Amino acid sequence: MKENPILSNYPLSEKQPGRLRTPSGQNFQDVTLEAVLEGKVAMSDLRVTAEALELQAQLAATAGRLQLAENFRRAAELAEVPEERIMLIYNALRPGRASQTDLEKLADLLQQDFKASRCACFVREAAEAYFKK
């Protein structure tokens, strides 16, 4: 069986590291222990980027793992959302922690402030499921 050229590039960090960048734009290959010790790499450079997550989503979709691809795409939407907001949303999604209105407001925030339409849809689905009559 012929290997899929997209899948043969996995893992990206080993097969195509030149395609990966840090949030500040540094090459992935430049993130080394030496660079960290020299102060050339910030903590924020250790975060995954939306672009890297989208590449992972493309790989997953090509492999026929559509739900995994969708998960990577939701994660890509959250790459620029501050951690405090993510924790607020995480806690609100726990059963019994937020009202339907609260969840709908969080979905609106994701949609409007962060253009995270997939994640907003996910929160709306949770609100609907939690408060189904």
N, C-alpha and C positions, 0 to 999 in steps of 0.2 A: 504494500500500500504506500502510495506517495505521501510524504510528509507535507502538511499544510505550511506554506512559507510564513504565515503570520504566527502560527503556533511554534514554529522552530525558533522564533526569537524570544521565547520564554525560558528563563526569567530575564526580564529586561535589564536588570542590574548587571547581569553577566554577559548577555548576548548583544545588548544595544545600550550600554551605559551613556553613550553620547546623546541619546534622546532624552535623558532625564536631567532635570535641573532642580535646584533648591528653590524655595519661595523667593529668595533674593536674586535668583538668576544664576547662581554659581553652577558650574558643571558638577554633576553627581560625583564624578571621579575625583574632584578636588576636595571632597569631604573626607579628610583623613585625620588620624590621630594627631599627626604633626601639625596640620592646619588648625585643629582645635586648640592645641597647646600654644600655638602662635597667635591665637585670637582672631584668626581669619574666618572662622566659622562661628556663627551665632546659634543659640539654641533654636531660634526660629527656622534656621536652615535644616534642622533635623525633622521638620514636619513634612508630611507628604503633600504634594501639590494636586490640584484638580486635574491638571494635564496628565500626571502619572496615573491617577485613578481612572481617567478616561481611557488611557492606553490599556490598563488592566481590564476594563469593561469590554473593550474591543476584542481582546484575547479571549475572555470568557464567552462572549457571544459567538465568536468563531468556533469555539470548542463545543458549542451547543448548550452552554450553561447560562441560559437566559436569565434565570433568577439571580445568579451570582453577578451577572453583568448589570442588572438593575440595581443591586446592592452597591456595586462600585460607583454607579452613576449618582445614587443618592449620597454616597460618601463624598463624591467630588463636589456636590453642591454645598456640603458642610465644611469643606476645606478652609473657607474664608470666614466662617461663622466663629465668633469668639467663644472660647471654651466655657465662659460663664453662661452664655446663651444655650449652648448645647446641654450643659448640666441642668439648666432650668427646664428645658424641653424634656430631657430624659426623666427628670423627677415628675413632671406633669403627666407624662405618659404612663406612669405606674398606676395601676387601677386604684380608684378612690382618691387620688391626689389632686384632681382638678375637675372643675365643672365642664360641661360641654361648651359653654361660652368661653371659658378660659382656653380650652384646646383650640377652638375656632380662632380666637385672637392670636394664639401662637402660630397657627397655620397662616394666618394673614401676614404676620410679621415675617415669617420665612419667605412667603411669596413676594411681598412688597419690598422689604429691606435687603433681602439677600438673593432674590431671584431664584429661590430654591423651590421650584414648582413640584418636583417629585416628592420632596420631603414634606411640603405643605399638603399634598394629596395624602400622603401616608398619615399625617396627624389628623386630617379630616376623617379618614377612614377609621382611625382609632376612636375618635370622638363619636362617630356614628355607631360603631360596634359597642362601645362602652355604655351608651345611653339609648340603645335600641329598646323600644317598648313592645 
